[in-house]
Amino acid sequence: MPTPSLPTLPPTPTSHLTLKHGPETANYFSGSPLNRLSFLRSDTTFLRAAFAHPDARFLLLNKLSPLTRQGDGSRLGFVGGGDVVGLTGTGEELFREEAEMVEGFDSSVERVVVVFLGVDEGVEELQKEGFVYKDFRGAPYFAVDVTPRGEKAGVAEELVKRVTERGFTFKEATPRHMGLQAGHAAMYGQARALVDWNARTPFCAQCGQPTLSVHAGTKRVCPPTDRAGVPAGEPARERRPCATRGTVSNHSFPRTDPTVIMAIVSADGTKVLLGRQRRWPQYWFSTLAGFQEPGESIEEAVRREVWEESGVTVGRVILHSSQPWPFPASLMIGAIGQALPGDGEKIFLGHDAELESAKWFPLEEVKEALVLGTSNMGEGAPEGYVEGALRLPPQTAIANRLITAVVEQWWVQPKM
């Protein structure tokens, strides 16, 4: 399996924040090279021109597995518009004004989800002068869900067959099997999250009726009428009332679930708290984590989750970095907290049965594990690992970055 790379941030002038807190940490699944141009997702002229341009590139997802290059599973594979148009239809058919799409809504028609990802303004080898729209120039990128389903299942299956015969591969896409290089991982994360959200949200959360994907796959609406089963020339039938119509409603937009993940340092700063679940490999530990609840600050969520899972009481909490996690739609908010002295450090697992074990590990032991004991969960221990020693998540996991920050004393004195 290829070793995935981490994103690097562009150089920035030294600032007061950098001097105080150190360089920013960029985690796996961040660092996309694309300008998302989110304000143009409702601009049909822009979308049609981008879709039809020779430099447009299309990432295919089959059951959420991304297309990868022949012989190189670390890089995404992209196809041209001519490959997908038989499945998706033309840009004129795909991208129409929202009001027009709502008016012609027919819930019985199977629609292929196409998501506009953005424009790579730094891509090389563009055909002629590249795609140009107003002040923007580069290569447009789209994601297409080619999972065979519905009346277009046969067309999708034929497309999947064609691209695999050309040497492309649909890479298994789970947290245990990721090895994409930086940038490509971020593009895949964006594509996966939006394609998955569209597939998971075919019905309105307010009224339960079928919804319609608009704004290039980034919004779903609940139309007031439906042409399903209505003869041509007759008016569409009225649907049940829905509170989402005519108002701003987050039911119609992709969800992102905030999740706190934290490295907890002992009161004297010499140990770090790690836990393990029963299903993990032997000797494998990681940082604690959990979903943030409504009406709860990030700091409060850190303290609550740590206490519920381990019994440890946390005092001061500081934020370190964040990581998009498209399995299916989390935002991992990385934090470092410090336990209160005395009884605050006592471990008690009786509140929540999630953890099999939780321990305080000396920083020296953790430092050694970062060198000799990291790997993806589905892989064996690396060369040099001694049976029985601590094992930790790989560099692509934000848990690893938080543990590294603690070992390097980032929370005390950032390293420049």
C-alpha positions, -999 to 999 in steps of 0.1 A, spaced: 0 0 0 15 34 -9 24 58 19 -1 87 19 14 122 21 2 150 44 -8 184 30 16 213 32 4 249 37 17 277 15 43 299 31 30 329 49 47 359 65 55 354 102 27 368 123 21 373 160 -1 342 160 27 321 144 52 334 169 29 325 198 14 293 187 37 279 160 29 269 124 -5 258 115 -11 220 113 -27 207 81 -42 173 85 -51 145 60 -82 152 40 -75 189 41 -54 209 17 -75 208 -15 -59 224 -45 -93 235 -58 -110 269 -55 -145 258 -47 -161 289 -61 -192 282 -39 -209 314 -49 -211 301 -85 -230 269 -78 -263 285 -87 -248 301 -119 -261 278 -147 -240 296 -173 -209 290 -154 -217 253 -146 -227 245 -182 -195 261 -196 -173 243 -170 -190 209 -176 -186 211 -214 -150 224 -215 -123 201 -228 -103 206 -196 -131 195 -173 -121 165 -152 -146 140 -137 -139 118 -106 -161 87 -106 -173 72 -74 -188 37 -74 -204 28 -41 -183 57 -27 -150 41 -39 -130 66 -60 -114 59 -94 -76 57 -91 -49 57 -117 -35 26 -134 -8 12 -112 -8 41 -87 -35 38 -60 -22 70 -44 -35 93 -71 -71 97 -82 -81 89 -118 -101 114 -138 -121 109 -170 -134 134 -196 -168 147 -203 -173 123 -232 -170 94 -208 -198 105 -186 -223 123 -208 -242 91 -216 -249 87 -179 -253 123 -168 -267 140 -198 -254 173 -211 -246 204 -190 -278 220 -204 -298 191 -191 -280 189 -157 -277 225 -147 -309 245 -150 -323 274 -129 -336 261 -96 -371 274 -102 -372 256 -136 -360 223 -120 -386 226 -92 -414 233 -116 -406 202 -137 -398 179 -107 -408 143 -113 -400 120 -84 -402 89 -105 -372 99 -127 -338 86 -115 -313 114 -114 -275 109 -114 -258 130 -88 -232 153 -103 -212 175 -79 -192 205 -88 -159 204 -68 -141 235 -79 -115 248 -103 -78 240 -101 -62 274 -110 -27 260 -108 -30 229 -129 -5 225 -157 -10 211 -193 -43 228 -199 -57 225 -234 -53 258 -253 -59 285 -227 -79 265 -203 -113 271 -189 -120 308 -184 -150 324 -167 -149 360 -157 -117 363 -136 -113 325 -131 -91 302 -152 -81 266 -147 -94 231 -149 -130 224 -137 -135 193 -115 -167 174 -110 -176 142 -91 -201 117 -106 -219 90 -87 -217 60 -110 -231 35 -85 -255 13 -107 -291 20 -96 -325 25 -110 -333 29 -147 -297 40 -155 -281 10 -138 -271 -5 -171 -255 27 -184 -236 30 -152 -224 -6 -153 -212 -1 -188 -192 31 -178 -176 13 -149 -166 -16 -172 -151 8 -198 -129 27 -174 -117 -5 -156 -108 -20 -190 -87 11 -196 -67 2 -165 -84 24 -139 -93 9 -105 -120 18 -80 -101 20 -47 -116 5 -16 -125 36 5 -127 30 42 -108 46 71 -86 15 72 -77 16 35 -67 51 26 -34 59 9 -41 89 -13 -15 116 -17 -22 151 -3 -46 172 -24 -61 141 -39 -73 129 -5 -89 163 0 -107 162 -33 -119 127 -26 -131 138 9 -152 166 -6 -166 144 -33 -174 115 -10 -191 137 16 -214 153 -10 -222 122 -30 -229 103 2 -251 131 15 -272 131 -16 -276 93 -15 -286 94 22 -311 123 18 -336 113 -9 -365 124 14 -373 157 32 -365 155 69 -395 178 76 -423 162 56 -409 129 43 -415 136 6 -389 131 -21 -364 159 -26 -345 173 -55 -307 179 -58 -298 215 -70 -268 239 -69 -245 213 -85 -251 187 -58 -248 210 -27 -284 217 -19 -316 197 -19 -351 212 -21 -386 200 -14 -407 210 -44 -444 219 -39 -455 199 -70 -447 165 -86 -452 154 -122 -448 116 -113 -477 98 -130 -492 130 -145 -499 128 -183 -481 153 -205 -500 186 -209 -517 183 -175 -507 204 -145 -484 188 -119 -501 175 -88 -498 194 -55 -478 179 -28 -483 181 10 -473 213 27 -437 215 40 -422 240 64 -389 241 43 -405 259 13 -401 296 11 -378 298 42 -341 292 49 -338 257 63 -308 237 72 -327 205 63 -319 213 27 -281 215 31 -253 190 38 -247 183 74 -213 183 91 -211 166 125 -186 183 149 -166 157 168 -141 165 195 -109 145 197 -84 153 224 -50 145 238 -52 149 276 -20 157 295 -15 149 332 -14 177 357 24 176 359 28 174 320 47 141 320 20 117 308 -8 115 282 -41 98 286 -49 72 259 -78 47 256 -86 16 235 -118 -1 223 -123 -38 223 -124 -41 185 -89 -26 181 -57 -46 175 -38 -57 206 -17 -30 223 -34 -3 201 -43 29 219 -55 63 207 -68 96 220 -104 99 233 -131 114 210 -168 119 208 -196 139 191 -202 174 203 -238 179 215 -263 208 207 -258 237 230 -223 227 240 -191 245 235 -160 227 221 -143 230 255 -173 216 273 -176 187 249 -139 178 256 -144 178 293 -177 159 292 -164 132 268 -132 126 287 -150 124 320 -178 101 306 -153 77 289 -124 77 314 -135 94 346 -107 119 343 -116 156 350 -101 181 326 -93 218 333 -79 240 306 -86 231 270 -69 246 239 -75 240 203 -48 225 181 -61 217 146 -90 202 127 -96 174 102 -124 168 77 -135 132 81 -159 121 53 -171 88 70 -197 100 65 -196 137 75 -176 146 105 -153 175 113 -127 163 138 -119 192 162 -85 185 177 -78 198 212 -53 194 240 -65 194 276 -48 191 310 -62 170 338 -68 185 372 -43 172 399 -51 146 425 -85 129 421 -89 146 387 -64 121 372 -81 90 386 -94 67 358 -129 52 361 -146 33 332 -180 28 348 -198 58 332 -196 47 296 -188 12 283 -172 25 251 -136 19 263 -120 -14 272 -91 3 288 -77 38 295 -42 45 308 -17 72 315 14 67 293 47 84 301 58 107 273 90 88 267 70 56 260 47 75 236 76 91 219 91 57 211 57 44 199 55 73 174 87 60 158 82 22 160 45 16 166 24 35 141 4 20 113 -31 19 97 -55 -2 118 -59 -28 92 -21 -33 88 5 -51 108 30 -34 131 59 -17 113 94 -31 111 113 -27 144 82 -30 166 86 -51 197 56 -73 206 38 -59 236 49 -23 231 24 6 226 8 9 191 -6 42 178 -26 55 148 -7 66 117 3 101 107 -28 105 85 -50 104 117 -54 136 137 -50 115 168 -14 110 158 -9 147 152 -23 155 187 -1 129 204 29 142 185 21 178 196 20 167 232 53 148 230 69 178 213 56 201 241 35 221 216 11 230 243 38 245 265 62 260 239 54 257 202 83 245 181 91 269 152 
